[in-house]
Amino acid sequence: MSKIAIAQLHCWNVSLEEARQIQSELQKKLIIKGELNPRFVAGADCAFSAQSELAYAVVVVYDLTKDKVVDLARTKTKLKFPYIPRYLTFREGPCLIEAFSLLKIKPDVIIFDGQGIAHPRRMGIASHMGLWLKIPSIGCAKSRLWGKAKEPENYAGAFEWLYDGREVVGALVRTKKNVKPVVVSPGHLISPSSAIDVVLKCTRGYRLPEPTRIAHLEANRFKKEQEG
């Protein structure tokens, strides 16, 4: 039995217009508040086959007190939704949910390689998956999709708020000196400031937080194992 009580919020086999409507409806359910001091932080990422319509999903659970991975789940799934920016969850979500269902340790928070509410309908992959998994979630993306922000100062821990109009939807966060900032945005059940704090607590000398960095490496390793 899964350690995570996964919600069944909608069907995944949908049209683009239906996907847009689902995002707009789910936005109303988001809770963008909550302060966390987590021990178990999950990182999630997918790799994609160049040979077939397959996604290779990996979720790792990283123990911040021991500085190591304590759980790992991986699965592959046939893709049913095309690659369309702003709708990535409909492509990656089914595979990621299957991987999360295999975890033995329930994480306190999840960091996704993507957006949270820094999205035109506030429904990046971290927000969407946070609602399905009912776990605090954070988006930590390599590039900005939505919003405007100043460039943060050049030291680890510097950040500038990311705005959509007057609304804070995240921040540009410098995790390492002389390295491009990442885009951190709350997904669900966490505040913007706490999302930044968690990402910085998970940084171990690289640009990306350790849980998502390891998940990315493991997803590519999994794909290589499967495809040779």
Secondary structure by P-SEA (a helix, b strand, c coil): cccccccccccccccaaaaaaaaaaaccccccbbbbbccbbbbbbbbbbccccbbbbbbbbbccccccccbbbbbbbbbcccccccccccccaaaaaaaaaaccccccbbbcccccccccccccaaaaaaaaaccbbbbbcccccbbbbccccccccbbbbbbcccccccccccccccbbbbbbbbcccccaaaaaaaaaaacccccccaaaaaaaaaaaaaaaaaac
